[in-house]
């Protein structure tokens, strides 16, 4: 195993102590409302977000962040970071990305690694820091993008397992189905023109906002 692959697996691992497991990104409210109630609806919810939200906005933006970090272009990274923060549909989503970014930067400091480009941002988002680390660790950009998407899918699936609830085998079927889409989504993200970026997903935005006043909650978003 190459050092880069080992570091990529570490960066994408659910054991990375950044608190990702504490967030559902509106999925908890989708379960509460009945929109997600079984394996099929969980697969559709996560799959739609992968295609229309992650695939058409967050992943393309991450691809640009990876390029900006590779070029050591702090000004461009700052612009991309600001755009990502402005795209957060709710206070919880914004707090989530800032907290996870802070935790990852703190981890890097505790690991005594070199400072990454995103550490110079006033309010770094999680994808900006994640991209900075991937470049600093000399991870291939396409591999980094694919791993980021896989990590998101895995977190969403784990949230579904806990809230629907679903069995472990159902979770593995969801991961198998969505994992097959990663290569296509990654390719699309790399090729998508900036003018076509879109995170238009009103159901997702409503779910995230409604979660903020949900009476009983396991997750922070």
LUMZA-382964 format. One record per atom (N, C-alpha, C): x, y, z; atom name. Coordinates in Angstrom, 2 decimals. Atoms other than C-alpha are relative to their C-alpha. Layout:
# LUMZA-382964
KENU      xx      yy      zz at
KENU       X       Y       Z CA
...
# end
This chain:
# LUMZA-382964
KENU      xx      yy      zz at
KENU    0.85   -1.19    0.00  N
KENU    0.00    0.00    0.00 CA
KENU    0.88    1.24    0.00  C
KENU   -0.78   -1.23    0.06  N
KENU    1.33    3.43   -0.93 CA
KENU   -0.34    0.89    1.20  C
KENU    0.29   -0.93   -1.10  N
KENU    1.63    6.12    1.76 CA
KENU   -1.21    0.90   -0.31  C
KENU    1.12   -0.85    0.39  N
KENU   -0.86    8.24   -0.21 CA
KENU   -1.34   -0.72    0.19  C
KENU    1.24    0.76   -0.18  N
KENU   -3.48    5.47   -0.20 CA
KENU   -0.33   -0.14    1.47  C
KENU    0.22    0.13   -1.44  N
KENU   -3.02    4.92    3.53 CA
KENU   -0.55    1.30    0.58  C
KENU    0.46   -1.30   -0.52  N
KENU   -3.49    8.63    4.18 CA
KENU   -1.40    0.33   -0.51  C
KENU    1.34   -0.23    0.54  N
KENU   -6.52    8.79    1.89 CA
KENU   -1.04   -0.79    0.81  C
KENU    0.90    0.81   -0.80  N
KENU   -8.14    5.94    3.81 CA
KENU   -0.19    0.60    1.39  C
KENU    0.07   -0.64   -1.31  N
KENU   -7.34    7.73    7.06 CA
KENU   -0.89    1.24   -0.06  C
KENU    0.75   -1.25    0.14  N
KENU   -8.82   11.00    5.80 CA
KENU   -1.49   -0.25   -0.22  C
KENU    1.40    0.31    0.30  N
KENU  -12.03    9.34    4.57 CA
KENU   -0.64   -0.92    1.02  C
KENU    0.50    0.96   -0.97  N
KENU  -12.42    7.02    7.55 CA
KENU   -1.07    0.60    0.91  C
KENU    1.00   -0.49   -0.97  N
KENU  -15.53    7.33    9.78 CA
KENU    0.59    0.20    1.39  C
KENU   -0.64   -0.19   -1.31  N
KENU  -13.09    7.19   12.72 CA
KENU    0.75    1.33    0.07  C
KENU   -0.64   -1.31   -0.04  N
KENU  -11.63   10.58   11.73 CA
KENU   -0.75    0.86    1.03  C
KENU    0.71   -0.67   -1.10  N
KENU  -12.42   12.58   14.89 CA
KENU   -0.39    1.44   -0.29  C
KENU    0.49   -1.35    0.33  N
KENU  -14.23   15.53   13.34 CA
KENU   -1.49    0.15    0.32  C
KENU    1.41   -0.08   -0.41  N
KENU  -17.74   14.70   14.57 CA
KENU   -1.00   -0.19   -1.10  C
KENU    0.93    0.17    1.11  N
KENU  -19.28   13.80   11.21 CA
KENU   -1.19   -0.88    0.38  C
KENU    1.05    0.94   -0.38  N
KENU  -21.30   11.00   12.84 CA
KENU   -1.12    0.66    0.80  C
KENU    1.03   -0.67   -0.80  N
KENU  -23.24   13.54   14.90 CA
KENU   -0.97    0.81   -0.86  C
KENU    0.84   -0.80    0.90  N
KENU  -24.87   15.13   11.83 CA
KENU   -0.75   -0.89   -0.97  C
KENU    0.79    0.75    0.97  N
KENU  -27.67   13.85    9.59 CA
KENU   -0.35    0.84   -1.22  C
KENU    0.30   -0.93    1.11  N
KENU  -28.05   16.92    7.31 CA
KENU   -1.46   -0.11   -0.44  C
KENU    1.43   -0.02    0.29  N
KENU  -31.84   16.94    7.52 CA
KENU   -0.64   -1.36   -0.12  C
KENU    0.57    1.33    0.17  N
KENU  -32.25   13.18    7.16 CA
KENU   -0.85   -0.39    1.20  C
KENU    0.78    0.34   -1.19  N
KENU  -33.48   12.89   10.74 CA
KENU   -1.42    0.56   -0.08  C
KENU    1.34   -0.56    0.15  N
KENU  -36.37   15.23    9.99 CA
KENU   -0.76   -0.70   -1.12  C
KENU    0.65    0.73    1.09  N
KENU  -37.08   13.40    6.72 CA
KENU   -0.61   -1.30    0.52  C
KENU    0.54    1.22   -0.63  N
KENU  -37.56   10.25    8.81 CA
KENU   -1.19    0.36    0.87  C
KENU    1.08   -0.44   -0.88  N
KENU  -39.70   12.12   11.34 CA
KENU   -1.26    0.34   -0.80  C
KENU    1.13   -0.42    0.82  N
KENU  -41.92   13.47    8.55 CA
KENU   -0.62   -1.15   -0.78  C
KENU    0.51    1.14    0.75  N
KENU  -42.34   10.06    6.93 CA
KENU    0.50   -0.06   -1.43  C
KENU   -0.53    0.00    1.37  N
KENU  -40.54   11.00    3.71 CA
KENU    0.99   -1.15   -0.20  C
KENU   -0.91    1.15    0.01  N
KENU  -37.90    8.38    4.56 CA
KENU   -0.50   -0.97    1.07  C
KENU    0.62    0.94   -0.94  N
KENU  -39.40    5.28    6.13 CA
KENU    0.49   -1.43   -0.14  C
KENU   -0.49    1.36    0.21  N
KENU  -37.62    2.22    4.72 CA
KENU    1.26    0.06   -0.86  C
KENU   -1.24    0.06    0.78  N
KENU  -34.62    1.05    2.72 CA
KENU   -0.14    0.70   -1.34  C
KENU    0.20   -0.58    1.33  N
KENU  -36.07    2.11   -0.63 CA
KENU   -0.02    1.53    0.04  C
KENU    0.09   -1.46   -0.08  N
KENU  -36.92    5.66    0.44 CA
KENU    1.30    0.61    0.50  C
KENU   -1.30   -0.49   -0.45  N
KENU  -33.59    6.05    2.24 CA
KENU    0.98    0.05   -1.17  C
KENU   -0.86    0.04    1.18  N
KENU  -31.77    5.01   -0.92 CA
KENU   -0.33    1.13   -0.95  C
KENU    0.40   -1.07    0.92  N
KENU  -33.79    7.46   -2.99 CA
KENU    0.40    1.37    0.55  C
KENU   -0.33   -1.29   -0.61  N
KENU  -33.25   10.35   -0.52 CA
KENU    1.50    0.29   -0.13  C
KENU   -1.46   -0.20    0.04  N
KENU  -29.49    9.88   -0.29 CA
KENU    0.48    0.06   -1.44  C
KENU   -0.40    0.02    1.40  N
KENU  -29.16    9.07   -3.98 CA
KENU   -0.34    1.28   -0.73  C
KENU    0.39   -1.28    0.63  N
KENU  -31.07   12.19   -5.06 CA
KENU    0.94    1.12    0.43  C
KENU   -0.92   -1.03   -0.49  N
KENU  -28.87   14.37   -2.86 CA
KENU    1.39   -0.17   -0.62  C
KENU   -1.29    0.26    0.63  N
KENU  -25.77   12.69   -4.27 CA
KENU    0.03    0.55   -1.41  C
KENU    0.04   -0.43    1.40  N
KENU  -26.85   13.47   -7.81 CA
KENU   -0.22    1.50   -0.14  C
KENU    0.44   -1.37    0.26  N
KENU  -28.50   16.88   -7.51 CA
KENU    0.61    1.05    0.91  C
KENU   -0.58   -0.97   -0.93  N
KENU  -26.82   18.50   -4.52 CA
KENU    1.52   -0.18    0.07  C
KENU   -1.44    0.26   -0.07  N
KENU  -23.43   16.93   -3.90 CA
KENU    0.64    0.00   -1.38  C
KENU   -0.58    0.16    1.32  N
KENU  -22.84   16.09   -7.54 CA
KENU    0.05    1.25   -0.84  C
KENU    0.07   -1.20    0.84  N
KENU  -23.79   19.46   -8.97 CA
KENU    0.48    1.26    0.72  C
KENU   -0.50   -1.19   -0.69  N
KENU  -22.44   21.78   -6.29 CA
KENU    1.19   -0.29    0.90  C
KENU   -1.08    0.19   -0.96  N
KENU  -20.36   20.50   -3.40 CA
KENU    1.21   -0.71   -0.61  C
KENU   -1.11    0.72    0.63  N
KENU  -18.28   18.03   -5.42 CA
KENU    0.75    0.86   -1.02  C
KENU   -0.72   -0.89    0.91  N
KENU  -17.51   20.50   -8.24 CA
KENU    0.78    1.09    0.74  C
KENU   -0.69   -1.01   -0.78  N
KENU  -16.63   23.12   -5.64 CA
KENU    1.24   -0.60    0.67  C
KENU   -1.15    0.68   -0.60  N
KENU  -14.35   20.63   -3.88 CA
KENU    1.09   -0.22   -1.04  C
KENU   -0.99    0.19    1.07  N
KENU  -12.65   19.87   -7.20 CA
KENU    0.78    1.29   -0.23  C
KENU   -0.68   -1.29    0.15  N
KENU  -11.89   23.58   -7.55 CA
KENU    0.88    0.31    1.21  C
KENU   -0.81   -0.22   -1.21  N
KENU  -10.68   23.74   -3.95 CA
KENU    1.29   -0.81   -0.05  C
KENU   -1.19    0.82    0.14  N
KENU   -8.29   20.88   -4.62 CA
KENU    1.00    0.65   -0.95  C
KENU   -0.88   -0.67    0.96  N
KENU   -6.92   22.75   -7.63 CA
KENU    0.62    1.25    0.60  C
KENU   -0.50   -1.23   -0.62  N
KENU   -6.60   26.00   -5.68 CA
KENU    1.08   -0.32    1.03  C
KENU   -1.00    0.40   -0.99  N
KENU   -4.71   24.23   -2.90 CA
KENU    1.28   -0.49   -0.68  C
KENU   -1.17    0.48    0.73  N
KENU   -2.41   22.53   -5.40 CA
KENU    0.81    1.16   -0.55  C
KENU   -0.67   -1.19    0.53  N
KENU   -1.63   25.97   -6.85 CA
KENU    0.43    0.97    1.10  C
KENU   -0.25   -0.88   -1.14  N
KENU   -1.28   27.48   -3.36 CA
KENU   -0.63    1.38   -0.22  C
KENU    0.72   -1.23    0.32  N
KENU   -3.84   30.07   -4.47 CA
KENU   -0.99    0.30    1.12  C
KENU    0.84   -0.29   -1.16  N
KENU   -5.20   31.37   -1.18 CA
KENU   -1.19    0.87   -0.36  C
KENU    1.10   -0.90    0.38  N
KENU   -7.30   34.09   -2.84 CA
KENU   -1.14   -0.79   -0.63  C
KENU    1.04    0.82    0.64  N
KENU   -9.15   31.56   -5.00 CA
KENU   -0.66   -0.93    1.01  C
KENU    0.57    0.87   -1.02  N
KENU   -9.59   29.15   -2.10 CA
KENU   -0.93    0.79    0.91  C
KENU    0.84   -0.84   -0.84  N
KENU  -11.00   32.00   -0.03 CA
KENU   -1.34    0.29   -0.68  C
KENU    1.24   -0.24    0.74  N
KENU  -13.55   32.79   -2.75 CA
KENU   -0.89   -1.23   -0.01  C
KENU    0.76    1.24    0.03  N
KENU  -14.59   29.16   -3.03 CA
KENU   -0.57   -0.32    1.38  C
KENU    0.44    0.24   -1.37  N
KENU  -14.82   28.85    0.75 CA
KENU   -1.20    0.89    0.34  C
KENU    1.10   -0.93   -0.26  N
KENU  -17.05   31.93    0.96 CA
KENU   -1.26   -0.43   -0.73  C
KENU    1.16    0.46    0.76  N
KENU  -19.31   30.57   -1.76 CA
KENU   -0.64   -1.22    0.66  C
KENU    0.54    1.19   -0.66  N
KENU  -19.65   27.26    0.05 CA
KENU   -0.76    0.39    1.27  C
KENU    0.67   -0.41   -1.24  N
KENU  -20.50   28.93    3.37 CA
KENU   -1.32    0.69   -0.31  C
KENU    1.23   -0.71    0.37  N
KENU  -23.08   31.13    1.62 CA
KENU   -1.08   -0.96   -0.48  C
KENU    0.96    0.97    0.53  N
KENU  -24.73   28.02    0.20 CA
KENU   -0.69   -0.82    1.08  C
KENU    0.59    0.81   -1.07  N
KENU  -25.56   26.50    3.60 CA
KENU   -1.42    0.45    0.28  C
KENU    1.42   -0.34   -0.04  N
KENU  -29.34   26.36    3.83 CA
KENU   -0.53    0.30    1.40  C
KENU    0.49   -0.22   -1.36  N
KENU  -29.64   26.51    7.61 CA
KENU    1.16    0.32    0.93  C
KENU   -1.03   -0.31   -1.00  N
KENU  -27.79   27.66   10.71 CA
KENU    0.73   -1.26    0.43  C
KENU   -0.63    1.26   -0.41  N
KENU  -27.17   24.02   11.65 CA
KENU    1.02   -0.47   -1.02  C
KENU   -0.94    0.44    1.03  N
KENU  -25.52   23.23    8.32 CA
KENU    1.26    0.86    0.01  C
KENU   -1.17   -0.89   -0.05  N
KENU  -23.26   26.27    8.59 CA
KENU    0.85   -0.34    1.24  C
KENU   -0.73    0.35   -1.22  N
KENU  -22.34   25.38   12.18 CA
KENU    0.72   -1.34   -0.17  C
KENU   -0.59    1.32    0.22  N
KENU  -21.66   21.79   11.08 CA
KENU    1.33    0.11   -0.74  C
KENU   -1.23   -0.07    0.81  N
KENU  -19.09   22.68    8.41 CA
KENU    1.10    0.76    0.71  C
KENU   -1.01   -0.75   -0.75  N
KENU  -17.34   25.22   10.64 CA
KENU    0.58   -0.84    1.14  C
KENU   -0.48    0.84   -1.11  N
KENU  -17.15   22.79   13.57 CA
KENU    0.92   -1.11   -0.50  C
KENU   -0.81    1.10    0.54  N
KENU  -15.82   19.93   11.44 CA
KENU    1.34    0.50   -0.52  C
KENU   -1.26   -0.60    0.47  N
KENU  -13.23   22.22    9.85 CA
KENU    0.91    0.30    1.18  C
KENU   -0.79   -0.31   -1.20  N
KENU  -12.10   23.41   13.28 CA
KENU    0.60   -1.27    0.60  C
KENU   -0.48    1.25   -0.60  N
KENU  -11.84   19.82   14.54 CA
KENU    1.11   -0.62   -0.83  C
KENU   -1.05    0.56    0.85  N
KENU   -9.79   18.72   11.53 CA
KENU    1.29    0.79    0.12  C
KENU   -1.21   -0.83   -0.18  N
KENU   -7.40   21.66   11.88 CA
KENU    0.65   -0.27    1.36  C
KENU   -0.55    0.30   -1.33  N
KENU   -7.02   20.92   15.59 CA
KENU    0.69   -1.36    0.00  C
KENU   -0.61    1.32    0.11  N
KENU   -6.31   17.27   14.78 CA
KENU    1.37    0.08   -0.68  C
KENU   -1.28   -0.14    0.71  N
KENU   -3.59   18.27   12.31 CA
KENU    1.07    0.59    0.92  C
KENU   -0.94   -0.60   -0.94  N
KENU   -2.00   20.42   14.98 CA
KENU    0.48   -1.02    1.02  C
KENU   -0.36    1.02   -0.98  N
KENU   -2.08   17.56   17.48 CA
KENU    0.89   -1.08   -0.61  C
KENU   -0.83    0.97    0.70  N
KENU   -0.53   15.28   14.86 CA
KENU    1.36    0.59   -0.39  C
KENU   -1.24   -0.73    0.30  N
KENU    2.21   17.90   14.44 CA
KENU    0.35   -0.06   -1.48  C
KENU   -0.21   -0.06    1.44  N
KENU    1.74   18.08   10.70 CA
KENU    0.20    1.46   -0.42  C
KENU   -0.18   -1.35    0.51  N
KENU    2.61   21.08    8.55 CA
KENU   -1.34    0.70   -0.17  C
KENU    1.22   -0.78    0.17  N
KENU    0.03   23.86    8.39 CA
KENU   -0.48   -0.08   -1.45  C
KENU    0.56    0.09    1.34  N
KENU   -2.31   23.54    5.40 CA
KENU   -0.54    1.38   -0.41  C
KENU    0.39   -1.30    0.54  N
KENU   -3.48   26.37    3.15 CA
KENU   -1.27    0.54    0.65  C
KENU    1.28   -0.45   -0.54  N
KENU   -7.01   26.50    4.58 CA
KENU    0.12    0.56    1.41  C
KENU   -0.17   -0.53   -1.35  N
KENU   -5.64   27.30    8.03 CA
KENU    0.15    1.51    0.00  C
KENU   -0.15   -1.44    0.11  N
KENU   -5.09   30.83    6.75 CA
KENU   -1.33    0.72   -0.24  C
KENU    1.32   -0.59    0.22  N
KENU   -8.81   31.37    6.12 CA
KENU   -0.60    0.45    1.33  C
KENU    0.60   -0.52   -1.22  N
KENU  -10.79   33.42    8.63 CA
KENU   -1.05   -0.95    0.57  C
KENU    1.06    0.93   -0.42  N
KENU  -13.70   30.94    8.74 CA
KENU   -0.01   -1.17   -0.97  C
KENU   -0.09    1.10    0.97  N
KENU  -12.67   27.76    6.92 CA
KENU   -1.17   -0.98    0.11  C
KENU    1.02    1.04    0.05  N
KENU  -15.30   25.27    5.83 CA
KENU    0.67   -1.37   -0.01  C
KENU   -0.58    1.34   -0.03  N
KENU  -14.82   21.53    6.11 CA
KENU    0.58   -0.43   -1.34  C
KENU   -0.62    0.42    1.26  N
KENU  -14.34   20.88    2.37 CA
KENU    1.27    0.75   -0.34  C
KENU   -1.22   -0.77    0.27  N
KENU  -11.74   23.66    2.18 CA
KENU    1.18   -0.60    0.77  C
KENU   -1.07    0.61   -0.80  N
KENU   -9.72   22.10    5.01 CA
KENU    0.30   -1.40   -0.52  C
KENU   -0.18    1.37    0.51  N
KENU  -10.28   18.59    3.65 CA
KENU    0.83    0.01   -1.27  C
KENU   -0.75   -0.12    1.24  N
KENU   -9.00   19.65    0.23 CA
KENU    1.45    0.37    0.28  C
KENU   -1.35   -0.41   -0.35  N
KENU   -5.98   21.32    1.81 CA
KENU    0.82   -1.17    0.52  C
KENU   -0.69    1.16   -0.55  N
KENU   -5.09   18.17    3.71 CA
KENU    0.32   -1.01   -1.11  C
KENU   -0.21    0.96    1.09  N
KENU   -5.54   15.96    0.64 CA
KENU    1.17    0.41   -0.88  C
KENU   -1.11   -0.49    0.82  N
KENU   -3.16   18.13   -1.37 CA
KENU    1.31   -0.08    0.77  C
KENU   -1.21    0.05   -0.82  N
KENU   -0.68   18.39    1.50 CA
KENU    0.53   -1.43    0.13  C
KENU   -0.39    1.41   -0.11  N
KENU   -0.68   14.58    1.75 CA
KENU    0.25   -0.64   -1.36  C
KENU   -0.33    0.44    1.37  N
KENU   -0.10   14.31   -2.02 CA
KENU   -0.93   -1.11   -0.49  C
KENU    1.01    0.94    0.43  N
KENU   -3.32   12.43   -2.67 CA
KENU   -0.52    0.42   -1.38  C
KENU    0.53   -0.27    1.33  N
KENU   -4.52   12.17   -6.27 CA
KENU   -1.35    0.71    0.10  C
KENU    1.21   -0.81   -0.13  N
KENU   -7.31   14.70   -6.87 CA
KENU   -1.27   -0.80   -0.26  C
KENU    1.19    0.80    0.27  N
KENU   -9.78   12.27   -8.43 CA
KENU   -0.27   -0.98    1.13  C
KENU    0.16    0.91   -1.13  N
KENU   -9.15    9.79   -5.64 CA
KENU   -0.54    0.74    1.22  C
KENU    0.46   -0.81   -1.13  N
KENU   -9.65   12.54   -3.08 CA
KENU   -1.48    0.35   -0.14  C
KENU    1.39   -0.37    0.25  N
KENU  -12.91   13.63   -4.67 CA
KENU   -0.92   -1.21    0.20  C
KENU    0.80    1.22   -0.16  N
KENU  -14.21   10.06   -4.83 CA
KENU   -0.11   -0.40    1.47  C
KENU    0.01    0.37   -1.42  N
KENU  -13.24    9.41   -1.21 CA
KENU   -0.88    0.93    0.81  C
KENU    0.85   -0.97   -0.70  N
KENU  -14.97   12.59   -0.05 CA
KENU   -1.47   -0.37   -0.18  C
KENU    1.38    0.39    0.28  N
KENU  -18.20   11.48   -1.74 CA
KENU   -0.35   -1.30    0.74  C
KENU    0.25    1.25   -0.71  N
KENU  -17.87    7.98   -0.29 CA
KENU   -0.21    0.25    1.49  C
KENU    0.12   -0.31   -1.42  N
KENU  -17.38    9.40    3.20 CA
KENU   -1.36    0.61    0.30  C
KENU    1.32   -0.62   -0.18  N
KENU  -20.54   11.51    2.80 CA
KENU   -1.10   -1.05   -0.09  C
KENU    0.99    1.07    0.16  N
KENU  -22.54    8.51    1.55 CA
KENU   -0.03   -0.88    1.24  C
KENU   -0.09    0.87   -1.16  N
KENU  -21.31    6.42    4.45 CA
KENU   -0.64    0.65    1.23  C
KENU    0.60   -0.70   -1.14  N
KENU  -22.29    9.06    7.02 CA
KENU   -1.52    0.07   -0.10  C
KENU    1.44   -0.04    0.20  N
KENU  -25.75    9.44    5.50 CA
KENU   -0.64   -1.36    0.23  C
KENU    0.53    1.35   -0.18  N
KENU  -26.26    5.69    5.44 CA
KENU   -0.03   -0.38    1.48  C
KENU   -0.03    0.28   -1.43  N
KENU  -25.22    5.38    9.08 CA
KENU   -1.11    0.75    0.73  C
KENU    1.09   -0.76   -0.61  N
KENU  -27.69    8.12    9.98 CA
KENU   -1.34   -0.68   -0.27  C
KENU    1.24    0.71    0.34  N
KENU  -30.43    6.19    8.16 CA
KENU   -0.15   -1.26    0.83  C
KENU    0.05    1.22   -0.80  N
KENU  -29.53    3.00   10.01 CA
KENU   -0.50    0.29    1.41  C
KENU    0.36   -0.33   -1.38  N
KENU  -29.99    4.77   13.33 CA
KENU   -1.41    0.56    0.13  C
KENU    1.25   -0.73   -0.15  N
KENU  -33.13    6.78   12.59 CA
KENU   -1.20   -0.68   -0.61  C
KENU    1.19    0.59    0.65  N
KENU  -35.35    4.75   10.23 CA
KENU   -0.73   -0.98    0.92  C
KENU   -1.38    0.48    0.16  N
KENU  -34.08    2.28   11.61 CA
KENU    0.06   -1.07   -1.08  C
KENU   -0.24    1.04    0.99  N
KENU  -32.53   -0.10    9.09 CA
KENU    0.99   -1.01    0.56  C
KENU   -0.96    1.01   -0.39  N
KENU  -30.58   -3.31    9.48 CA
KENU    1.33    0.20   -0.70  C
KENU   -1.33   -0.14    0.56  N
KENU  -26.90   -3.63    8.69 CA
KENU    0.06   -0.45   -1.46  C
KENU   -0.01    0.49    1.38  N
KENU  -27.55   -5.61    5.51 CA
KENU   -0.64    1.02   -0.94  C
KENU    0.63   -1.06    0.80  N
KENU  -29.88   -2.90    4.22 CA
KENU    0.98    1.14   -0.22  C
KENU   -1.00   -1.05    0.13  N
KENU  -27.16   -0.37    4.90 CA
KENU    1.05   -0.35   -1.02  C
KENU   -1.01    0.44    0.97  N
KENU  -24.68   -2.41    2.89 CA
KENU   -0.56    0.02   -1.42  C
KENU    0.62   -0.08    1.34  N
KENU  -27.12   -2.63   -0.02 CA
KENU   -0.03    1.44   -0.49  C
KENU    0.00   -1.41    0.38  N
KENU  -27.45    1.16    0.02 CA
KENU    1.39    0.45   -0.40  C
KENU   -1.38   -0.38    0.32  N
KENU  -23.68    1.61    0.08 CA
KENU    0.44   -0.60   -1.32  C
KENU   -0.36    0.66    1.26  N
KENU  -23.28   -0.88   -2.76 CA
KENU   -0.62    0.73   -1.19  C
KENU    0.70   -0.67    1.10  N
KENU  -25.87    0.88   -4.92 CA
KENU    0.57    1.40   -0.25  C
KENU   -0.48   -1.37    0.16  N
KENU  -24.60    4.41   -4.27 CA
KENU    1.48    0.04   -0.34  C
KENU   -1.41    0.05    0.32  N
KENU  -20.95    3.43   -4.43 CA
KENU    0.26   -0.14   -1.49  C
KENU   -0.13    0.18    1.44  N
KENU  -21.49    2.45   -8.06 CA
KENU   -0.18    1.30   -0.77  C
KENU    0.23   -1.28    0.67  N
KENU  -22.45    6.05   -8.84 CA
KENU    1.15    0.99    0.19  C
KENU   -1.04   -0.96   -0.35  N
KENU  -19.33    7.69   -7.42 CA
KENU    0.87    0.38   -1.20  C
KENU   -0.86   -0.29    1.15  N
KENU  -17.21    7.40  -10.58 CA
KENU   -0.68    0.99   -0.94  C
KENU    0.74   -0.91    0.89  N
KENU  -19.93    9.09  -12.66 CA
KENU   -0.11    1.39    0.62  C
KENU    0.16   -1.29   -0.67  N
KENU  -20.52   11.84  -10.10 CA
KENU    1.34    0.75    0.04  C
KENU   -1.33   -0.61   -0.01  N
KENU  -16.77   12.48   -9.80 CA
KENU    0.35    0.57   -1.36  C
KENU   -0.29   -0.47    1.36  N
KENU  -16.39   12.75  -13.56 CA
KENU   -0.83    1.23   -0.34  C
KENU    0.88   -1.13    0.24  N
KENU  -19.37   15.09  -13.76 CA
KENU    0.49    1.24    0.75  C
KENU   -0.46   -1.13   -0.81  N
KENU  -18.00   17.27  -10.96 CA
KENU    1.23    0.66   -0.60  C
KENU   -1.22   -0.54    0.60  N
KENU  -14.66   17.66  -12.72 CA
KENU   -0.29    0.75   -1.29  C
KENU    0.27   -0.58    1.32  N
KENU  -16.29   18.57  -16.05 CA
KENU   -1.04    1.11    0.02  C
KENU    1.10   -0.95   -0.04  N
KENU  -19.19   20.76  -14.92 CA
KENU    0.48    1.44   -0.07  C
KENU   -0.34   -1.41    0.11  N
KENU  -18.99   24.39  -15.98 CA
KENU   -0.50    0.76    1.23  C
KENU    0.34   -0.77   -1.20  N
KENU  -19.07   26.91  -13.13 CA
KENU   -1.41    0.58   -0.10  C
KENU    1.32   -0.60    0.19  N
KENU  -22.19   28.51  -14.61 CA
KENU   -1.13   -1.00    0.24  C
KENU    1.02    1.04   -0.19  N
KENU  -24.01   25.19  -14.21 CA
KENU   -0.03   -0.55    1.42  C
KENU    0.03    0.45   -1.39  N
KENU  -23.25   24.73  -10.51 CA
KENU   -1.38    0.30    0.58  C
KENU    1.31   -0.22   -0.60  N
KENU  -26.49   24.29   -8.59 CA
KENU   -0.19   -0.94    1.19  C
KENU    0.36    0.84   -1.15  N
KENU  -27.49   23.08   -5.13 CA
KENU   -1.49    0.13    0.28  C
KENU    1.44   -0.15   -0.14  N
KENU  -31.20   23.56   -5.79 CA
KENU   -0.63   -1.33    0.40  C
KENU    0.63    1.20   -0.55  N
KENU  -32.79   20.93   -3.57 CA
KENU   -0.94    0.46    1.11  C
KENU    0.90   -0.61   -1.00  N
KENU  -35.80   22.52   -1.82 CA
KENU   -0.42   -0.95    1.11  C
KENU    0.38    0.96   -1.04  N
KENU  -36.81   19.34    0.00 CA
KENU    1.09   -0.15    1.05  C
KENU   -1.14    0.08   -0.91  N
KENU  -33.34   19.10    1.50 CA
KENU    0.08    1.24    0.87  C
KENU   -0.06   -1.25   -0.75  N
KENU  -33.37   22.78    2.52 CA
KENU   -1.09    0.05    1.07  C
KENU    1.11    0.01   -0.96  N
KENU  -36.77   22.41    4.18 CA
KENU    0.29   -0.96    1.14  C
KENU   -0.31    0.99   -1.03  N
KENU  -35.66   19.28    6.02 CA
KENU    1.03    0.53    0.98  C
KENU   -1.05   -0.56   -0.87  N
KENU  -32.55   21.04    7.35 CA
KENU   -0.55    1.09    0.90  C
KENU    0.59   -1.08   -0.80  N
KENU  -34.55   24.05    8.51 CA
KENU   -0.97   -0.54    1.05  C
KENU    0.97    0.56   -0.94  N
KENU  -37.31   21.98   10.10 CA
KENU    0.70   -0.78    1.12  C
KENU   -0.73    0.75   -1.02  N
KENU  -34.72   19.90   11.95 CA
KENU    0.39    0.90    1.17  C
KENU   -0.43   -0.92   -1.06  N
KENU  -33.70   22.99   13.91 CA
KENU   -1.03    0.14    1.11  C
KENU    1.05   -0.09   -1.03  N
KENU  -37.05   22.95   15.75 CA
KENU   -0.64   -1.36    0.27  C
KENU    0.53    1.34   -0.24  N
KENU  -37.60   19.19   15.78 CA
KENU    0.06   -0.32    1.49  C
KENU    0.11    0.19   -1.46  N
KENU  -38.72   18.10   19.24 CA
KENU    1.03   -1.01    0.52  C
KENU   -0.93    1.04   -0.44  N
KENU  -36.72   14.87   19.62 CA
KENU    1.06   -0.21   -1.07  C
KENU   -1.08    0.08    0.99  N
KENU  -33.31   14.71   17.96 CA
KENU    1.15   -0.84    0.54  C
KENU   -1.24    0.71   -0.30  N
KENU  -30.35   12.35   17.90 CA
KENU    1.20    0.75   -0.58  C
KENU   -1.09   -0.63    0.75  N
KENU  -28.30   14.47   15.49 CA
KENU   -0.02    1.52    0.14  C
KENU   -0.17   -1.44   -0.14  N
KENU  -27.05   18.05   15.41 CA
KENU   -0.41    0.77   -1.25  C
KENU    0.53   -0.66    1.21  N
KENU  -28.32   18.77   11.89 CA
KENU   -0.92   -0.97   -0.74  C
# end
